Amino acid sequence: MAGRRAAIAGSMPTMSSPDVARYWDEQAATFDDEPDHGLADPAVREAWARLLLPLVPPAASVADLGSGTGSLAVLLGQAGHRVSGIDIAPRMVAAARAKAAATGVAAAFAVGDAASPPWPPGTFDVVVARHVLWALPEPDEALRRWTALLRPAGRLLLVEGRWSTGAGLSADQVAELVLRHREAVTVTSLDDPALWGGPVDDERHLVASDR
């Protein structure tokens, strides 16, 4: 990822640590400066809409795990979906709530650990996580919880990458993890510069699973 979540690879504490919440709280004020974080550039926003919206069924219930400042949640909410976001950093959640309120989107955001969401099994039609799985100390256990959140026909959408910093997960690694809990995956390369606000020279991908 071009943004700050990849830049701290190798120095970030475990995801549930208070140090992680403090770190991301400190980043909240400038987090949206990255084109793929804030989606302020219409071309970048449109690129993410083209990628994600066709993958979400109409009027879906969506969990956005590691929702940050809520840009993807608002994008999905404006398309008519019911979105619940969770993030470990209170200031990120506050920014997400303000963003949703400013755009008239009825999305709900909670402070909490994305690796262990608070919702009951079978709650959502879609679970989406962008640049979260790679940072978790126990990604397999997180995926067990995430897939349990889905209804029987639910869809899992994971945006991940193996970045030039050496951090991240390859598409093969993500697919292998998902297949421990699901029957099939589809991998899409995310090499379109419009998604990131410019060209990229590392591996970025979307791993999707419908069953």
N, C-alpha and C positions, 0 to 999 in steps of 0.2 A: 504494500500500500504506500502511496506517496505521502500520506499524512503521518501524524505524530504517533499513532498506535504502533506503527512498525519501527519508528525511530528509537523507541526505548527497549528494543529487543535485547535480551541478555542482561538487563539491569532492573527489570520489573519484578517486584515481589509477587508472591502467589496471589491469585485473583481475589481471594477473600480477605486479604490482609488490609488493615486500616491504611497502610502506606499507599495502597493502590487507590483507594478512595480519595485520599489527600492529593495524590499526584493528579488525578483527573479533575478534581475540583480546581486545582491551580490552572489547568488547561482550558477550563470551560469558557472563559471570556474570549479566548482567541481560537477556539477549536474550529469554528465555522469559517475561519480564514482559508482553510484548505478547500479547494473547489469541490471535492467529492464529499466533504463533511457538510458544508452549508448549503450546497445546491443553489447558490445565489445566481450563478451564471445560467441563463436560460438554456444554453446548449448542453451544459452538464446535467441540468435537471431533466431535460427532455431525454437525454441518453439513458438515465436511470429509469425514467418512466417507460421507455421502450423496452428496457430489459425486464423489469419486474412486473409491470401491470398485466401483461398477457399471461403471466404465470399464476395470478391470483384470481380465483373464481369470483363471480359477482357477489357483492354484499358479504364478503368473507369476514370471519373473526380471525384477527391476526395477532400473534405475539411477536413483538420486536425485542429481541434479547440483546442486551448491551446497546440500548437505544440512543445513548449519547445525548446530543442536543435535539433529537427528535425529527431530524430532517426526513428520514425515510418514513417514519410514522406519519408525518404530516402529508407527505406525497401520497401514501396509501389512503390516508383518511380523506383527502380531497377527491380521491377516486371512488369514494362511497363505502370504504371498508371500515370495520370497527377494530381499532388498534389499541392494544395494551402494551406499553413499553416498560422495561425495567433496566436500571443502570445502578452501578455501585456508588456513583458520585452524586451527592445531593445537589451540587450546583449544576451539573449536567441535567438532572431531572428538572430543576427549576427553570432552566433555559428551555427545555423541551415543553414544559407546561405553558410558558409564556409564548413560545412559537405557535403552539396549537391554538391558544386563545386568540392570538393576533390574526390567525387565518380562519378562525371559526370552525376548527376541526374538533370534534368531540372525541379526542384520544385521551386515554388514561395512562398516567406514568407513575411508577412507584420506585422508591429507593430500595435496592436489594441486589443480591448476588445473581448474575445471569446464569451461573452454573447450576443454581438450585432455585428455579422459579417457584413462586408461591401458589400457582394456580392448580386446580384439580386436574387429574388426567382426563383426556377427551374433551378439553375445553375449546380448542382452536381448529379452524380449517387450515391455517397456514402458520408455520413457525419460521421466522427469518432471523438470521444473525449475520452481521457483516463485520468481519475482522475481529471476531471474538474467540472462536474455537482454538486458534493457535496459541492464545495467551493463557489458556486454562491449564492448571496443573494436572487435572484428571479429565481429559477430553472425552474418553470413552464413557465415563460415568455421567458427564454432562449430556452427552448424546442420548443416553438411556432415559434421562429425565425429559429431555426435549422431545423425543419421539413419543413419549407417553402422553404429552400434552395434546397430541393430534387426535382428531376424530378418525374413524376408520378409513375414510377416503382423503385424509389430510395430506398436505404437501410440506416438505422440509426444504428450505432454501438457505444455502450457506455460501456467502461470498468470502473467499479466502485467497491467500496468495503465498508464494515463496519469493520473498523480496530480495533486492540487491544487498540488503544489510546482512543476509544470511538467516533472517528470522522467517517464521511462517511455516505453512504446511503446503506441500505440493498437492496437485489435484489427485494423484494416486494415493497419497496418505489420507486425504479427506475421504475419498471414496472408500478406502479400506475401513476406516473408522465407521462410516455410515452403514456399510454392509454388515456390520456386526449386529445391527438393529433393524435394518430394512432389507427388502428383497432386491431392489434395483436402484441404480443411480444414473443420472445424466450429467455429463460434464460439459460446460460451455466456457471457452476461453474468453477472457475479458480484456482483450488487447486493443479495444477501440479507444483512441486518445480522448474522445469526447467524454468518456466516463470519468476521467481523471483530470481534466483540464489541460491535457498535454500528453505527448508521447511517453510511453513507459518502456523499460528495457528488462523487466523481470516478469515472473509468472503470476498471473492473476486469473481467477476462475470462479465460476458459479457451479456448485454441486447441488443438484436437485434430486429429490426422491419423492415418489408418489405412493410407495407401498413398501 
